[in-house]
Amino acid sequence: MSGAAEAEPRRDRALHGPARPVPEPAEGVWRFPVPACASSVPRTRHAVRDRLLAQGMAGVRYQELVDDVLLIVSELVSNAVTHAAELSPEVTTELAVRDGWVRVSVEDGDPYRPKALESDTGRTGGRGLLLVKSVTLQAGGVCDVERTGEGGKVIWASLPVPPRHDDRP
């Protein structure tokens, strides 16, 4: 019986070949400009999700990263559409995958620099940036707000790509 159990893995290797290294996500930078309106939130989220998957971030290894990035995109685009539409008819999301990091940024033309509000049980909203900061930090990433050369702002978050299983100690 033990001979049959040993033969199974050899036969499986013969059929499927040696184990191949898992490829890293393909790198690049993509921009998604959209009108500053509510329908742009799901539109941008779907475009970012499709691009992440096209870059090779499908599967269990990337699931938490993709979920975190999509949550961040939803919150940042929603904030830009809600608070900056009057001064910024267009919102641009940029997705960058490089050097083991995924960076997502949302740019609008409003100069107001938002601040993450602390938890306040009396308010029904206003905690989107706090959520973005929390998700980003929990993932081991960083986020910030910067001014653009045109007088607007860009809010960004960078999250590390999870290591392959064979890269872990």
N, C-alpha and C positions, 0 to 999 in steps of 0.2 A: 504494500500500500504506500509506503513512504516513497518508493520509486515513482509511482504515478503522480504523487503530489509534487515531486521535484520536476517532473517532465512538463507539467502545466506551465510554469513560468518560462521555461526555455522555449516552448512552443509559442507562447504569447510574444516573447521577444522576437522570435523568428518571423512572426506575422506582422508585427508593428515596428520592428527595427529598434535600434538603441534609443534611449530617452533623449529627446532634443531639449536644448535649453529654451526656456520660455522667453520669447522676445520682449524687449522693453517697448513701451508705447512710442509711436512715431512722433518726432518733434515737429513743432511749427507754431505759427501765430495766425490767428483768425479773428476778423472783426465782424460784428453783427450790428449794424446801425438799424434802428427802428424808430418809428414815430413815438413820441411821448404820450402814449395812451394805454389804457388798461389791457387791451388785447395783446400788447407787445410783451407782457410778462410771460404768458405761457409760450408764445411764439419764440422768444429768446431762449427760454428754458429748453424747449424741444430742440432748437438748433444747436445749443451747447451739448446736450445729451447725445445727439446724433454724431456730432464731431468727435466727442470723447470716445464713443464706441468705434467710429471709423479709424481712430488713431490706435486702436488695439486695447482699449480699456474696458473690455467685456469680461465677465466672469467674476468669481468670488473674490479673487485678489483685489479687484478694483471697486467692488460694490460700495463699500463705505465711502471711499474717495469720491466716486461719482455722485452718490447721494448727498454728500456734504457740499460739493461744488454746485449741484443743482439747487440746494436750499439757499446757498449764498447768492446765486444768480437771481433766484426768485425774490429774495429780500431786497437786494440792491437795485434791481430794475424796478420793483414795485415802489421803493422809496423815491427813486428818480422820477418816475411817472407821477407819483402823488405830490411830491414837493417841489419839483423843478420844472414841470411842464410849462408854466407860464413864461419862464425865461429861456427855456430850452426845448424847442419843438422836436428835437431828435435826441435820443439816448444811444450811446454806443457801448456795446459790451465787447471786450477783447478777451480772448482765451489764448493762453500761451502754454505750451508743453515743452519743457527743456530742462536738461541737467537734473533730472529726477524730481522736478517740481511742476505743479500745475498752478498757474496764476490766472485768476479771473479778475477783471476790472470793469467798472461801469463808469462812464464819463458823461457828464451833462454840463450845460452852460450856466448853471446857477452858481454864483460864488459862495453861497452860504455853506459853511463847513459844519456838517452835522456832528452831534456828539451822541454817544451811546447813553441812553437813559438807564438809570438803575431800575430795578424791579419795583413797580408801584401797583399794588393790587387795585387801586381806585381807577386806574386807566385801562382802557380796552386796547390800546395800541401804543406805538412809540418805542417798542423794544426790539425792532428789527436789527438795528446795529449791534445791540447787546447780544442778540442771538448769533449774528455773524461773527463777532469777536469770540464768543464762547466756543462755537463750533470750530473756528480756525485754530484757536489755542489748544483745544482738546486734541486736534489732529496733529499738533506739533508744528503748526504753521504760524504765519505772521500776517497782519493786516494793517492798513493805514489809509489816511485820506491825504491827498496832495492837490495843490492848485495846478491848473493847466496854464499854458502860456496865453490862452485866449481869455482867461479870467474865470473859467469854470472850475470844476473839480473832478477828480477821479478817485473813486474808492476802490481799493483792491485787497485781495486776499491771496496768499500763496500757501499751498498745501503740498507736503511731500508725497511723492508716489510711493506706495508701500513696496518694501523689498520683496524680491522673490524668496520663496521658501528656502532655497539653497544658499541664499545670502545671509540668512539669520544665523546668529551664533549658536 
